[in-house]
Amino acid sequence: MDVRRRNNVTVTGPADAPVLVLAHGFGCDQNMWRLIVPTLAERYRVVLFDYVGSGGSDLSAWSQERYSSLDGYAQDVTEVCAALDLERVVFVGHSVSAMIGVLAAQAAPERIGSLVMVAPSPCYMDDDGYRGGFTAEDIDELLASLESNYLGWSSAMAPVIMGNPERPELGQELTNSFCATDPDIARVFARTTFLSDSRNDLKGVSVPTLVLECSQDAIAPREVGAYVHAAIPSSRLVTLAATGHCPQLSAPEATAEAILDFLQSRS
């Protein structure tokens, strides 16, 4: 199996620099990082990839059994790191990939040296004493709508997820990304994402961690960022002066600066 081809791996930046692995969220691909990669690649080796089923990955490698669990996506991460012989990387995960990074660090601790969580959420569903942002009924309706009319759901939800209504081109880009994903694969990834609960996994995080949230985010409200920060010992919480769930697109300069500040503080 050629993991580099399977996951459409691309690498940029100085060959002898510390390594950052950037992982996209649901309905996206590595292109979502393009606005911050040039800044990061000035000082770091940047590894980009697409989860199987997303972007330019090998769709023939996708299986519902493997990717009905976040562990299947974490296996993609550890296999990419192994294929490139990477150790102690900085894993930068957007949205659900923040929790995928937690699972990857548990499965292969020699591969992940620190975590950057961009708009993370360990659980999207409200629970006793926990606000995830969605009720159980909200999640049921969201998944039912997605499964019955994926393209219509994408057109309606992508602008809400992106935020920034005064910049409609951002919502359109996310809509296009969602719509480019195979609907059958997207349905599985969505169910895996929105029904996941990784709260207990946060307790095992022992690597340096940056929790990066936006001041307004319809998918991961600030209560979630506070929860993740409190659950991970010695993590750092940074609130960007940005709105929406994709700051790497809506506020790329601030996002890159926050990541670099965190990395430089550790060196």
Buried (B, 14 or more C-beta within 10 A) or exposed (E): EEBBEBBBBBBEBEEEBBBBBBBBBBBBBBBBBEBBBEBBBEBBBBBBBBBBBBBBBBEEBBEEEBBBEBBBBBBBBBBBBBBBEBBBBBBBBBBBBBBBBBBBBBBBBEBBBBBBBBBBBBBBBBEEEBBBBBEEEBBBEBBEBBBEEBEEBBBEBBBBBBBBEEBEEBBBBBBEBBBBBBBEBBBBBBBBBBBBBBBEBBEEBEBBBBBBBBEEBBBBBBBBBBBBBEBBEEBBBBBBEBBBBBBBBBBBEBBBBBBBEBBEEEE
